[in-house]
Amino acid sequence: SAVISQKPSRDICQRGTSLTIQCQVDSQVTMMFWYRQQPGQSLTLIATANQGSEATYESGFVIDKFPISRPNLTFSTLTVSNMSPEDSSIYLCSVEVQGNTQYFGPGTRLTVL
Amino acid sequence: AQKVTQAQTEISVVEKEDVTLDCVYETRDTTYYLFWYKQPPSGELVFLIRRNSFDEQNEISGRYSWNFQKSTSSFNFTITASQVVDSAVYFCALRGISGGYNKLIFGAGTRLAVHP
């Protein structure tokens, strides 16, 4: 398995501002993933982040709104830009290890006022 | 297209009852993986089990058991003698590997409430 930490664990932000979420894993991994979970909903993949290349975004998500960095094999950041109340969600990062299993971080609970 | 259906939105049981959470999937891949995750109120997603498409053997882990049937495209999860600590949202997920496609597709989730 993998031990994943996220910062911050939660935040309350004002409309129009940006928040950067950090994801740290305790081992080197090729692929990291960012998901959004809106209140009462399932998980939706935002993008896949490979080290050394640009992130691959899913339909409905764009780089200008959710820029991602992947500077090394243990770390990634997701920025939620120009936030609106609709961005209020839990944001989770995950990594894929050991036989194609994804392990998830504890999540970042974001509230936008 | 790949899809996971969890038809049960919410289930409520009394402690010690057995409960089965249903999961039906759709995929054209011949090789794929199925997963169950638990999300307690704290919000963290906890991995429970992975099954690959070539292994239809059912699995038991303590009070948890999983029934994988390719003929009906189902991967159901049973909790025996449920406990209050089992209260959570449970997600079934599908991962295909054709063409380098490695995205997890999640079902809508089933919220399980176990009452004392």
Boltz contact constraints between the chains, C-beta under 6 A:
constraints:
  - contact:
      token1: [A, 42]
      token2: [B, 106]
      max_distance: 6.0
  - contact:
      token1: [A, 42]
      token2: [B, 108]
      max_distance: 6.0
  - contact:
      token1: [A, 42]
      token2: [B, 109]
      max_distance: 6.0
  - contact:
      token1: [A, 43]
      token2: [B, 106]
      max_distance: 6.0
  - contact:
      token1: [A, 45]
      token2: [B, 103]
      max_distance: 6.0
  - contact:
      token1: [A, 90]
      token2: [B, 43]
      max_distance: 6.0
  - contact:
      token1: [A, 100]
      token2: [B, 33]
      max_distance: 6.0
  - contact:
      token1: [A, 101]
      token2: [B, 50]
      max_distance: 6.0
  - contact:
      token1: [A, 102]
      token2: [B, 104]
      max_distance: 6.0
  - contact:
      token1: [A, 103]
      token2: [B, 47]
      max_distance: 6.0
  - contact:
      token1: [A, 104]
      token2: [B, 45]
      max_distance: 6.0
  - contact:
      token1: [A, 106]
      token2: [B, 44]
      max_distance: 6.0
  - contact:
      token1: [A, 107]
      token2: [B, 43]
      max_distance: 6.0
